[in-house]
Amino acid sequence: PKRWLKEHEDLLSKPLHFWQYIVFFLIGIYGGLIHVGIGYFILAVIVLTVGHDLVRANAMKNVLILAYIPFSLIIFALSGYVNWKYGLIHGCGNIVGAQLASLLSVKKGAQWIRYIMIFISFVIVLQLFGFLSPTFLSSFFNLN
């Protein structure tokens, strides 16, 4: 876990290997097609193979995603697959969340980001196993 918290000079001083370019390329394909969870993949590669800490890696991840999202958006919009109402609501929430996360990560550092990532991963696992579905929650809290 400490590997995520500080930069690793030994990795940063080395040039990227061919396999790292392949991994970034494959992540790019996944990001263009599906996008869901792409930030975790980018963070993992930047931290574990390139050597940056979570704060720098997160900043780099955001720039990378910002660079390719307009192309995906144009393709899906021209095909009629964009719900603009939901997208704008999501975008506004994303802007607010990004501002808060940026302020807190600079103020509190990589340790804080690590705890948030663990929490979000836990919530995603619960959701994947159906524990956060509306059906499960309504039956659990007897909301029927």
Secondary structure, 3 states (H helix, E strand, C coil): CHHHCCCCHHHHCCCCCHHHHHHHHHHHHHHHHCCCCHHHHHHHHHHHHHCCCHHHHHHHHHHHHHHHHHHHHHHHHHCCCCCHHHHHHHHHHHHHHHHHHHHHHHHHCHHHHHHHHHHHHHHHHHHHCCCCCHHHHHHHCCCC
